[in-house]
Each structure stands twice: as structure tokens, then as C-alpha cells.
Amino acid sequence: MNIQALLVIILFAAAIFYIARMLYRSLFVKKGCGENCKCGVDFSNITPEKSIK
């Protein structure tokens, strides 16, 4: 097997690994908060500003 074929096989395997890792992370790994979560930040002291018309 020559060096070019070996490099193509290595690059192809790396691409397959990268795509599989992205797919796995998008389907199974859930980090962070949900939609309505404050993520540990307390916004109770903040008052909304009145809009100027």
C-alpha cells in the first residue's frame, strides 16, 4: 500500500469520526439549561424600562 492510499484512508476515517461525534453530541449530550431556565442568574432585582414614545 502506498503512502497516498494510506493518507486517504486516514483522512476518510477522521471525517467519519468527526461526523459521528457531531451526530452523537446533537442527539445524546444535553448541556446547559432548557428554554425557560435562568441558568443560575437571578433577574429578580431587574425592572424593565418604560419605552419612550
Contacts in CASP RR format, 6 or more apart in sequence:
PFRMAT RR
TARGET T0000
AUTHOR 0000-0000-0000
METHOD contacts of the structure
MODEL  1
MNIQALLVIILFAAAIFYIARMLYRSLFVKKGCGENCKCGVDFSNITPEK
SIK
32 39 0 8 1.000
33 39 0 8 1.000
END
